[in-house]
Amino acid sequence: MIKKHFLIARSESDAVKIRFRNASGDIREVTASAGTCVKDAALQAEVAGIIGVCGGYANCATCHVYVDEDWFDRLPPVDEAEDVMLDGTLSERTPFSRLACQLLLTPELDGLTVSLPESQM
């Protein structure tokens, strides 16, 4: 079952949908404005499993997500700071691990699906 939650987007063409899959497999669909990071979209929609202690500065790894393989190559590469933080995540790092604070939504990412780890802290 997919639960939907809509955030205010500046315009319909500005709206980007993100799907968050929790550890149980339930999917929560959120709509946010392009330019919003995935972490902020999750926090604004109160998606359980994203904490974001550092406020989006890539220095806590509490917004760790697993990007679905079909979407991974559409994302910008991991930079050095994010790479270091991903090595310290509580849940296992995989080739598809990213920090949600480092993923800015664009119209090309409409429908992006990420899975949440069992625990962030």
VEXVO-596495 format. One record per residue (C-alpha): x, y, z; residue number from 1. Coordinates in Angstrom, 1 decimal. Each point is the difference from the previous one (the first is absolute). Last residue first. Layout:
N
px,py,pz,k
X,Y,Z,NUM
...
//
This chain:
121
px,py,pz,k
21.1,5.9,15.4,121
-1.3,-0.2,-3.6,120
-1.8,-3.3,0.3,119
-1.8,-2.6,-2.2,118
1.4,1.7,-3.1,117
-2.4,2.0,-2.2,116
-0.6,-0.9,-3.6,115
0.0,2.7,-2.8,114
-2.2,0.4,-3.0,113
0.3,2.9,-2.4,112
-3.3,0.6,-1.8,111
0.9,3.4,-1.4,110
3.8,0.1,0.0,109
0.3,1.7,-3.4,108
-2.2,2.8,1.4,107
2.8,0.7,2.4,106
0.3,-0.9,3.7,105
3.3,0.7,1.8,104
1.7,-3.0,1.5,103
2.7,0.9,2.5,102
-2.3,0.1,3.0,101
-1.3,-3.5,-0.9,100
3.4,-1.5,0.7,99
0.7,-2.7,-2.5,98
0.4,-3.8,0.1,97
-0.5,-1.9,-3.3,96
3.4,-1.8,0.0,95
-0.9,-1.1,3.5,94
0.8,1.4,3.4,93
-1.3,-2.1,2.9,92
-2.2,1.7,2.5,91
1.7,2.2,2.7,90
1.6,2.2,-2.7,89
3.7,0.8,0.5,88
1.4,-0.8,-3.5,87
-2.9,2.1,-1.4,86
1.4,3.0,1.8,85
3.4,-0.2,-1.8,84
-1.7,-0.4,-3.4,83
-2.3,3.0,0.7,82
3.1,2.2,0.7,81
1.8,-1.3,-3.1,80
-2.8,0.6,-2.5,79
-2.4,-2.8,-1.0,78
-0.8,0.3,-3.7,77
-3.1,1.9,-1.3,76
-3.1,-2.1,-0.2,75
-1.4,-1.6,-3.2,74
2.2,-3.1,0.4,73
-1.8,-0.9,3.2,72
-3.6,0.1,-1.2,71
-0.5,-3.5,-1.3,70
2.1,-1.4,2.9,69
-2.4,1.4,2.6,68
1.8,2.5,2.2,67
0.8,-1.4,3.5,66
-0.4,2.8,2.6,65
2.2,1.5,2.7,64
-1.6,3.1,1.6,63
1.8,-0.4,3.4,62
3.4,0.1,-1.7,61
1.3,2.7,2.4,60
2.2,2.4,-1.9,59
-1.6,0.5,-3.4,58
-1.1,3.6,0.7,57
-3.7,-0.7,-0.2,56
-1.2,1.1,3.4,55
2.5,-2.0,2.0,54
-2.6,-2.2,1.7,53
-1.7,-1.1,-3.3,52
-2.4,-2.5,1.5,51
-1.5,-2.0,-2.8,50
-1.7,-3.2,1.1,49
-3.6,1.1,0.3,48
-1.2,2.3,-2.8,47
-1.3,3.2,1.7,46
-0.9,1.6,-3.3,45
2.2,3.0,0.7,44
2.7,-2.4,1.2,43
-0.1,-2.1,-3.1,42
0.0,2.9,-2.4,41
2.9,1.5,2.0,40
2.0,-3.2,-0.3,39
-0.7,-0.3,-3.7,38
1.4,3.4,-0.7,37
-2.3,2.7,-1.3,36
1.0,1.6,-3.3,35
-3.1,-1.3,-1.8,34
-2.9,0.4,2.3,33
-1.4,-3.0,2.0,32
-2.4,-2.8,-0.4,31
0.2,-2.9,2.4,30
-0.9,-3.7,-0.6,29
0.3,-2.3,3.0,28
0.7,-3.7,-0.8,27
-0.3,-2.9,2.4,26
2.7,-2.6,-0.4,25
0.4,-0.7,3.7,24
3.5,1.7,0.0,23
-1.7,3.2,-1.3,22
-0.3,0.9,-3.7,21
0.0,3.8,-0.7,20
-1.4,1.0,-3.4,19
0.9,3.5,-1.3,18
-2.3,2.0,-2.3,17
1.3,3.3,-1.5,16
-2.2,3.1,-0.4,15
1.3,3.0,-1.9,14
-2.2,-0.5,-3.0,13
-3.0,0.1,2.4,12
1.2,3.3,1.3,11
1.8,1.3,3.1,10
-0.5,-3.3,1.7,9
-1.8,-0.4,3.3,8
0.5,-3.5,1.5,7
-2.2,-2.9,-0.8,6
-0.1,-3.2,1.9,5
-1.0,-3.4,-1.5,4
-0.1,-3.4,1.6,3
0.9,-2.8,-2.3,2
-1.3,-3.5,0.9,1
//
